[in-house]
Amino acid sequence: MNGSTSFYSTEEEFRQYLMRASYYTILQKSLVSLVPSDSKVILDLGTGTGSTAMRVARKCRQGIVHATDIRQEILQLAEDIAKREDIPNIHFAQADMDRLGEYLQASKLQPDLMTALYSFHHVADPLENKQRVVNEMYAGLKKGGKVIIAGLYVELDPKDPGYAAAIEQQYLMRCEEAYISVFWAVLREMLDAGKSLEDTLNRASQVAEYSKTSELNAMRGAISRAKAEVPEYLVTRQQMRQIFENAGFRILLFKPINDIGEAVLLAGK
Ligand SMILES: C[S@@+](CC[C@H](N)C(=O)[O-])C[C@H]1O[C@@H](n2cnc3c(N)ncnc32)[C@H](O)[C@@H]1O
């Protein structure tokens, strides 16, 4: 497992850590539960290994999910998983969220649902750039359509005094949550599978430690933003609400799912 970047690049890496972290699983469940099952054209942005997009595809049997990511190699992996899991109504395509309008025009897609789990924060600073992308979302969405963005939020703007200290405090809590939730998830799985207690404890500690390191890397991305190897352009919930309202969306729901920063936004056109 390579802890140097917050972009996982193998299925194993994703399964070892992210899929077992309490905040990822709850966020994903919350997003999927908000998906209208009669959605026809669904666009998933920053799909990664496609875990969320595939769950959405299973829920929307009459629809087709267009699962997009900027990285071709992760799309290949996601496509292999979808084939192996026999999910026919999902299609993978390379697309840069930062150029959403262009992608929608070129692909002639008019989605009735757009989803993004832990990916919208990759749209770069400044805030005006995120505003432009959300305006393009609104323009490209079918009338009556919905957008569900599930992700992480911070308390302060980077220009506010105390931003770095606030991020550090938030990520210390995230590191603890990552360690504890992943440790216990691995422990349960291995003991259930009949592994020895010694092997289980060693493995659970190793994966939990890796999870903590990944959160620490993400913290650096959130503090240094454009200067980081993998920037995390996190915004506050107030900024996100404002951007969506400015674009013309109705905010139908915008609720935290825990006290370490995750929240789900459901907006309608
Ligand atoms: C944490 S992962 C997303 C997890 C995924 N949505 C899921 O449900 O498991 C973030 C993804 O966003 C992608 N990404 C980063 N910048 C992007 C961009 N500008 N456009 C599209 N995808 C991007 C990364 O390649 C990465 O796969």
The ligand as an SDF file (V2000), in Angstrom:
LIG
                    3D

 27 29  0  0  0  0  0  0  0  0999 V2000
  -11.8870    9.9330   -3.4790 C   0  0  0  0  0  0  0  0  0  0  0  0
  -12.0180    9.5500   -5.1430 S   0  0  0  0  0  0  0  0  0  0  0  0
  -13.7390    9.3850   -5.4230 C   0  0  0  0  0  0  0  0  0  0  0  0
  -14.4260    8.1890   -4.8520 C   0  0  0  0  0  0  0  0  0  0  0  0
  -15.5850    7.7110   -5.6710 C   0  0  0  0  0  0  0  0  0  0  0  0
  -16.4930    8.7530   -6.0860 N   0  0  0  0  0  0  0  0  0  0  0  0
  -16.3640    6.6380   -4.9250 C   0  0  0  0  0  0  0  0  0  0  0  0
  -17.5690    6.7280   -4.8780 O   0  0  0  0  0  0  0  0  0  0  0  0
  -15.7410    5.7000   -4.4110 O   0  0  0  0  0  0  0  0  0  0  0  0
  -11.7330   11.0580   -6.0270 C   0  0  0  0  0  0  0  0  0  0  0  0
  -11.6640   10.8490   -7.5190 C   0  0  0  0  0  0  0  0  0  0  0  0
  -11.7740   12.1080   -8.1770 O   0  0  0  0  0  0  0  0  0  0  0  0
  -10.9980   12.0350   -9.3480 C   0  0  0  0  0  0  0  0  0  0  0  0
  -10.7110   13.3880   -9.8250 N   0  0  0  0  0  0  0  0  0  0  0  0
   -9.7960   14.2850   -9.3700 C   0  0  0  0  0  0  0  0  0  0  0  0
   -9.8450   15.4250  -10.0710 N   0  0  0  0  0  0  0  0  0  0  0  0
  -10.8080   15.2670  -11.0180 C   0  0  0  0  0  0  0  0  0  0  0  0
  -11.3240   16.0950  -12.0520 C   0  0  0  0  0  0  0  0  0  0  0  0
  -10.8660   17.3220  -12.2560 N   0  0  0  0  0  0  0  0  0  0  0  0
  -12.2980   15.5950  -12.8330 N   0  0  0  0  0  0  0  0  0  0  0  0
  -12.7810   14.3410  -12.6370 C   0  0  0  0  0  0  0  0  0  0  0  0
  -12.3270   13.5100  -11.6750 N   0  0  0  0  0  0  0  0  0  0  0  0
  -11.3610   13.9660  -10.8600 C   0  0  0  0  0  0  0  0  0  0  0  0
   -9.7550   11.2600   -8.9390 C   0  0  0  0  0  0  0  0  0  0  0  0
   -9.1090   10.7060  -10.0540 O   0  0  0  0  0  0  0  0  0  0  0  0
  -10.3430   10.2190   -7.9770 C   0  0  0  0  0  0  0  0  0  0  0  0
  -10.5780    8.9930   -8.6140 O   0  0  0  0  0  0  0  0  0  0  0  0
  1  2  1  0
  2  3  1  0
  2 10  1  0
  3  4  1  0
  4  5  1  0
  5  6  1  0
  5  7  1  0
  7  8  2  0
  7  9  1  0
 10 11  1  0
 11 12  1  0
 11 26  1  0
 12 13  1  0
 13 14  1  0
 13 24  1  0
 14 15  1  0
 14 23  1  0
 15 16  2  0
 16 17  1  0
 17 18  1  0
 17 23  2  0
 18 19  1  0
 18 20  2  0
 20 21  1  0
 21 22  2  0
 22 23  1  0
 24 25  1  0
 24 26  1  0
 26 27  1  0
M  CHG  2   2   1   9  -1
M  END
$$$$
